[in-house]
Amino acid sequence: MSVMEVKVPDIGDYKDVPVIEIQVKPGDVVKADDPLVTLESDKATMEVPAPAEGKVVEVLVKVGDKVSEGSLIIQLESGAGASAAASTPAAQSPAGAAPAAKPAPAAEAASPATSPASRGALPAPGLADFGNVHASPAVRRLARELELDLTRIKGTGEKGRITKDDVKAALRGPGGGATSGAGIPEIPAQDFAKFGPVEVKPLSRIKKLSGPFLHRSWLNVPHVTHTDEADITELEAYRKTLDNAAKEKGYRVTMLSFLMKASVVALREHPEFNSSLNPAKDALIYKKYYHLGVAVDTPDGLVVPVIQNVDHKGILELSQELGSTSKRMRDGKIAPADIQGATFTISSLGGIGGTNFTPIVNAPEVAILGVVRAQMKPVWDGKAFQPRLMLPLCVSYDHRVIDGALAARFTRRLASVLEDVRNLVL
């Protein structure tokens, strides 16, 4: 028997990620891939799995500790094959790396209500890295995104460390709790129990994490939504043929696969939709790859996994990948790489209903496609009205990058691709 050191695997660009749950204790016997601890970044919850079967000797972290890739979390007593298992790819916890530094105290829990942070922190100068400021990389990144100058914010954390709450308090400006976001008045609190029975249920972790990002995007991006319709009568008949064959092989072919392929065609012809503003907001960064985010409805809320290199995959391959990815998201098995790198997002409510909606742009992307349920409608063919299956398309876009005419051309091109399946092979 040997004792291996279990460390935090590759978790993408995240650092100082809080430990929110310890799922084992000394003496527990675990199997390979059993969850050991749960981490929560600003976008997702992830579990660190056991690299091999064995018995937990010691748990080296506690709830509230902050860890990064390579941080030592567990000592595991394993059998003969453990060393080989420990050196498996990044999805497993690598053994043998140098012990990580002791996690910093969870100082970022300071309450904004008591924060004396400077309320006059105005836009940060360009892309300042705030080299002499006592703040974590995540806080520095947040300040740059919000265009706040950290040198003008007083930290309330341990040894004057600037926390996220300090940055948020500075953003609210004078008066602290009187405003929310960029000087927007806060909604007054009410005691609803005065009017009748109430029940309070906490938000899911996903909703608590995604809420501030959606709010930030809504406040920072000048949203406009353009709508159109695509005649998918022939496409739906073709989809059903593929789906019937796929059912026998254990997966489904949905309209989403066709929407992804059609989106790539439109994105190639209108590359502004596959770009992002640079941090100085004076240039566009055009991406030469097509990674599409797909909103997945889970019991805890919407999650947006990213399907990479959609342009290199066919309808059947995309359908299988969408099925397996959706299942992992609903099971809560979300890895950081699953939700990073999207260039364009699709939010489909077709399985539920509706006539149209305004999806929120997933900044720093500049556009998002929303789709609702297709409906049979009478369409004039020049001689008579014919029943046609019409799919509503709702494209929200960042008006700083895309104007109305370009949005109309993009959406019409997307519709034309869906109306003739031969366009998908161009």
Secondary structure, DSSP 8 states (H G I E B T S, - for coil): -EEEEEE----TT--SEEEEEE---TT-EE-TT-EEEEEE-SS-EEEEE-SSSEEEEEE---TT-EE-TT-EEEEEEE-TTHHHHHTS-TTS---SS---------GGG--GGG----TT-----TT---TTS-B-HHHHHHHHHHT--GGG----SGGG-B-HHHHHHHHH-TTGGGEETTTEE------GGGTS--------HHHHHHHHHHHHHHHHS-EEEEEEEEE-HHHHHHHHHHHHHHHTTT----HHHHHHHHHHHHHHHSGGGGEEE-TTSSSEEE-SS--EEE-EEETTEEE--EE--GGG--HHHHHHHHHHHHHHHHTT---GGGGS--SEEEEE-TTT--S-------TTSSEEEEE---EEEEEE-SSSEEEEEEEEEEEEEETTT--HHHHHHHHHHHHHHHH-GGGGG-
